Amino acid sequence: METLSVKLPESLAKWLIDEANSTRRSRSDLVREALELRRQGNGRTPKKRITMAEAMADLRGTVSGPTDLSTNPKHFADFGK
């Protein structure tokens, strides 16, 4: 891994220290995560639009229920009553 020294304004440095302490993560980890989010387009200047399915991919399989909920007419039997 490369090493990088960065000068931060005092207020940002204090926030970074507080955030690292409260989340029990290193300052380096938080900075890497912020840079990675920016690179992936989740920062102020998105590079690529993603679909809702891509954005929620990590949630796939966390909810139980019928796989044909939106297509099987039997699930609509009492809908609207």
C-alpha positions in Angstrom: 0.0 0.0 0.0 1.1 3.5 -0.7 1.5 6.1 2.0 0.1 9.6 1.6 0.4 12.6 3.9 -2.5 15.1 3.8 -2.9 18.4 5.5 -6.4 19.0 6.8 -8.1 22.1 8.2 -8.4 21.8 12.0 -12.2 21.3 11.9 -12.0 18.5 9.4 -9.1 16.8 11.3 -11.1 17.0 14.5 -14.2 15.5 12.8 -12.0 12.7 11.4 -10.6 11.9 14.8 -14.0 11.9 16.4 -15.5 9.8 13.7 -12.6 7.3 14.0 -13.1 7.0 17.7 -16.9 6.7 17.6 -16.8 4.0 14.9 -13.7 2.3 16.2 -12.1 2.5 12.8 -8.8 4.0 11.8 -8.5 7.5 10.2 -6.8 5.9 7.2 -9.7 3.5 6.8 -12.3 6.3 6.8 -10.2 8.3 4.3 -9.8 5.3 2.0 -13.6 4.6 2.2 -14.4 8.3 1.3 -12.0 8.1 -1.7 -13.4 4.8 -2.9 -16.9 6.2 -2.7 -15.9 9.2 -4.7 -14.1 6.9 -7.3 -17.3 4.7 -7.6 -19.4 7.8 -8.3 -21.1 8.1 -4.9 -19.5 11.4 -4.1 -20.3 14.8 -5.4 -19.4 14.1 -9.0 -20.9 10.7 -10.1 -19.0 9.0 -12.9 -21.6 6.3 -13.7 -25.3 6.0 -13.1 -26.2 2.7 -11.4 -29.6 0.9 -11.4 -31.6 0.4 -8.3 -30.8 -3.3 -8.5 -27.1 -2.5 -8.5 -27.5 -0.1 -5.6 -29.4 -2.7 -3.5 -27.4 -5.7 -4.5 -26.0 -6.2 -1.0 -29.6 -6.5 0.3 -30.5 -9.3 -2.1 -31.7 -12.4 -0.3 -32.2 -10.6 3.1 -36.1 -10.5 2.8 -38.1 -13.7 2.8 -41.3 -14.2 0.8 -42.6 -15.7 -2.3 -40.4 -15.3 -5.4 -43.4 -14.8 -7.7 -45.1 -12.1 -5.6 -45.5 -9.6 -8.4 -46.5 -12.1 -11.1 -48.7 -14.8 -9.6 -52.4 -13.9 -9.6 -53.1 -15.9 -6.4 -51.2 -13.2 -4.4 -53.7 -10.6 -5.6 -56.9 -12.5 -4.5 -57.7 -10.2 -1.6 -55.9 -7.1 -2.9 -58.0 -3.9 -2.5 -60.7 -5.4 -0.2 
